[in-house]
């Protein structure tokens, strides 16, 4: 059970890293761009279905994607229930 809790906590950190690195604009050849690409392959399979269900919140000309926040809340609830 402790192993599952550790995996959930690690995935939460990966989601946070993905969120933070999305704000950094670098080419995909850059080391940070490569890390961002790897994180996207790990996190996107979970985020894409959430994005289909949760529409972005429009704020003037911009849109705020709430799916990572919903994923983090869900993982925290799951972690609390299991651990």
C-alpha positions in Angstrom: 0.0 0.0 0.0 2.9 2.4 0.8 4.2 1.8 -2.8 0.9 3.0 -4.3 0.9 6.1 -2.0 4.4 6.9 -3.1 3.4 6.5 -6.8 0.4 8.9 -6.3 2.6 11.5 -4.6 5.2 11.2 -7.4 2.5 11.6 -10.0 1.3 14.7 -8.2 4.8 16.1 -8.5 4.9 15.3 -12.2 1.7 17.1 -12.8 3.0 20.1 -10.9 6.2 20.1 -13.0 4.1 19.8 -16.2 2.1 22.8 -15.2 5.1 24.9 -14.3 7.0 24.0 -17.4 4.1 24.9 -19.7 4.7 28.5 -18.7 8.3 28.3 -20.0 8.5 28.9 -23.8 11.6 27.2 -25.2 12.1 25.2 -28.4 11.5 21.4 -28.2 15.2 20.8 -28.9 16.1 22.6 -25.7 16.7 20.4 -22.6 13.7 22.0 -20.8 11.6 21.4 -23.9 12.6 17.7 -23.9 11.7 17.4 -20.2 8.4 19.1 -20.9 7.7 16.7 -23.8 8.5 13.6 -21.5 6.2 15.0 -18.8 3.5 15.6 -21.4 3.6 11.9 -22.5 3.1 10.9 -18.8 0.4 13.4 -17.9 -1.6 13.9 -21.1 -3.3 10.5 -21.2 -5.1 11.5 -18.0 -5.6 15.2 -18.8 -7.0 14.8 -22.3 -10.2 13.0 -21.2 -10.6 15.6 -18.4 -10.3 18.4 -21.0 -13.1 16.8 -23.0 -15.4 17.0 -19.9 -14.2 20.3 -18.4 -14.3 23.2 -20.8 -11.8 26.0 -20.3 -13.0 29.1 -18.4 -13.0 32.1 -20.7 -11.4 35.2 -19.3 -11.6 37.9 -21.9 -9.4 36.9 -24.8 -7.7 34.1 -22.8 -8.9 30.7 -21.5 -8.0 29.0 -18.2 -7.6 25.2 -18.4 -8.9 23.8 -15.1 -8.2 20.1 -15.9 -4.8 20.0 -14.2 -6.4 21.5 -11.0 -9.2 18.9 -11.1 -6.6 16.1 -11.6 -4.5 17.4 -8.6 -7.6 17.6 -6.4 -8.7 14.1 -7.5 -5.2 12.7 -6.8 -5.2 14.3 -3.4 -8.5 12.9 -2.5 -7.4 9.4 -3.7 -4.2 9.7 -1.7 -6.1 10.7 1.4 -8.5 7.8 1.0 -5.8 5.2 0.4 -3.0 6.4 2.5 
